[in-house]
Amino acid sequence: MPWPSTRRAESRDRILLSAERLFTAFGFERISIDQVMQDAGMTRGAFYAHFRSKQELYSEAILSAARRMGVQHPADVEALIRRYLSPEHLGREKGSCPLAFLVSDIGQRDQPIRDSYTQVFSALVAKVSGAPDAEFNEAALRTVVLMVGGVAVARALNDPVLAEEVLAACRAGALSETASVPVRNGVPGRVPKDSDRGG
């Protein structure tokens, strides 16, 4: 008898939650399907009812983690920057951002996985710039690079004091950059191009 759709969705979500946590903590190579399924409290056989491969799981876990973070993100860009570049985010085992926690791992992966990462990065830039059409301005791009890079570097350091200094410096830089993002309809928007100005 087929599983009810709600139970199937719940099982898939359990697998994704475990995959998000394990992959962001240890990367793709160090985590196996068996470890993900054990963490989820399920058998390996159940894995293939939801995903075709470990690569597909990894790609879906990146998108899933980003969606969960997106729900938690403050609407205010300044508040988002402060939360993102915080020691709490750095030390979080659950709910950490795949952009920063997987940045050194993604370049070694296949195209679909990198596509997922690019999609998540673009969504964060769009949120900062207030430009859902993806016509990002340079200030928004610099802000997101400071956010992601700051967390990635701080996470790699074994000196907690230096790590907090990195976060603080990137936080100050990112907040300064947002002052360069023009406001459109109450939110930051893209900088008009010369062609938009008619010359």
C-alpha atoms as one frame of an Amber mdcrd trajectory, in Angstrom:
protein
   0.000   0.000   0.000   1.446   3.402  -0.986   2.276   5.798   1.822  -0.170
   8.683   2.346   1.199  11.845   0.755   1.487  13.595   4.125   3.579  10.787
   5.595   5.764  10.710   2.500   6.331  14.464   2.737   7.170  14.189   6.435
   9.695  11.423   5.740  11.328  13.450   2.978  11.530  16.451   5.270  13.197
  14.370   7.988  15.833  13.211   5.513  16.442  16.770   4.318  16.775  18.089
   7.867  19.436  15.495   8.653  21.191  16.115   5.340  21.236  19.878   5.898
  22.780  19.531   9.323  25.357  16.893   8.385  26.407  18.368   5.041  26.817
  21.904   6.410  28.883  20.537   9.289  31.074  18.061   7.389  30.704  18.595
   3.636  29.711  16.230   0.850  32.546  13.695   0.866  32.609  12.968   4.603
  28.914  12.146   4.857  27.329   8.995   3.440  23.726   8.153   2.640  23.791
   5.641   5.498  24.823   8.366   7.960  22.054  10.686   6.791  19.434   7.959
   7.056  20.682   6.829  10.455  20.501  10.410  11.706  16.955  10.649  10.339
  16.014   7.389  12.066  15.222   5.643   8.782  16.586   2.764   6.698  18.780
   3.165   3.629  16.068   1.528   1.539  13.713   4.408   2.303  16.202   6.859
   0.817  15.498   5.843  -2.775  11.787   6.453  -2.363  12.665  10.155  -2.184
  16.013  10.763  -3.922  17.850   9.179  -6.830  21.357   9.816  -5.551  23.488
  11.452  -2.889  24.166  14.281  -5.354  20.446  14.972  -5.697  20.049  14.941
  -1.912  22.916  17.418  -1.544  21.415  19.766  -4.117  17.966  19.577  -2.514
  19.444  20.040   0.966  21.078  23.313  -0.133  17.743  24.654  -1.377  15.861
  23.344   1.649  18.307  24.904   4.118  18.051  28.223   2.307  14.243  28.119
   2.410  14.264  27.453   6.141  16.695  30.317   6.703  14.626  32.573   4.466
  11.581  32.080   6.671  13.667  33.106   9.688  15.320  36.108   8.018  14.212
  39.527   9.261  12.520  41.657   6.608  14.810  44.552   7.521  18.136  44.283
   5.688  20.155  45.804   8.533  18.701  43.276  10.984  19.438  40.486   8.497
  23.096  41.539   8.267  23.474  41.717  12.034  21.927  38.278  12.510  23.886
  36.686   9.669  27.245  38.077  10.801  26.761  37.083  14.423  28.606  34.608
  16.667  25.265  32.831  17.143  25.022  32.054  13.421  28.642  30.972  13.349
  28.157  28.463  16.153  24.761  27.199  15.081  24.513  23.483  14.316  21.017
  23.797  12.873  19.718  26.519  10.596  23.133  27.589   9.317  23.446  29.123
   5.866  24.707  26.778   3.122  26.249  29.722   1.256  28.849  30.271   3.975
  29.106  26.794   5.455  29.541  24.999   2.106  31.481  27.595   0.124  34.721
  25.571   0.062  32.860  22.401  -0.900  30.639  23.579  -3.749  33.374  24.245
  -6.307  34.218  20.541  -6.374  30.641  19.432  -7.067  28.701  18.859 -10.299
  26.664  21.394 -12.268  23.202  20.792 -10.707  24.640  21.295  -7.219  26.405
  24.480  -8.272  23.171  25.634  -9.909  21.387  25.227  -6.561  24.118  27.185
  -4.780  23.928  29.953  -7.403  20.149  30.101  -7.009  20.462  30.554  -3.247
  23.185  33.202  -3.631  21.088  35.123  -6.160  18.060  35.009  -3.868  20.042
  36.526  -0.999  21.395  39.301  -3.230  17.848  39.978  -4.441  16.661  40.264
  -0.842  19.413  42.746   0.011  18.972  44.762  -3.189  15.171  44.677  -3.257
  15.410  43.724  -6.926  13.549  40.467  -7.615  14.304  40.917 -11.306  17.913
  40.028 -10.374  19.280  43.311 -11.732  21.600  43.608  -8.782  23.597  46.679
  -7.930  27.232  46.497  -6.907  26.561  47.575  -3.324  24.187  44.642  -2.783
  26.694  42.216  -4.283  29.482  43.557  -2.076  27.201  43.287   0.956  26.390
  39.624   0.337  30.018  38.754  -0.416  31.012  40.347   2.911  28.267  38.398
   4.682  29.066  35.007   3.171  32.826  35.501   3.137  32.900  36.813   6.687
  31.109  33.778   8.094  33.145  31.367   5.957  36.493  32.831   7.078  35.464
  33.175  10.735  34.289  29.560  10.721  37.682  28.388   9.436  39.666  30.136
  12.192  40.670  28.370  15.404  40.957  31.646  17.328  37.514  32.654  18.699
  38.607  36.223  19.407  39.912  36.712  15.872  36.782  35.069  14.458  34.587
  37.590  16.285  36.787  40.429  15.017  36.315  39.166  11.449  32.546  39.052
  11.944  32.536  42.564  13.428  34.644  43.993  10.590  32.478  42.383   7.909
  29.324  43.456   9.720  30.508  47.075   9.749  31.471  46.862   6.088  28.184
  45.276   5.055  26.138  47.838   6.974  28.135  50.597   5.320  27.449  49.082
   1.896  23.695  49.011   2.482  23.803  52.786   2.836  24.820  52.797  -0.851
  21.747  50.813  -1.897  18.976  53.230  -2.942  15.518  52.789  -1.443  12.678
  51.734  -3.738   9.143  51.403  -2.355  10.488  51.357   1.180  13.171  48.741
   0.533  16.669  48.852  -0.951  16.624  48.822  -4.748  19.046  48.626  -7.623
  21.128  51.560  -8.760  19.721  52.847 -12.067  21.975  52.181 -15.025  23.011
  54.944 -17.407  20.601  53.494 -19.975  17.772  53.789 -17.418  18.516  57.477
 -16.995  18.282  58.089 -20.713  21.946  58.858 -21.176
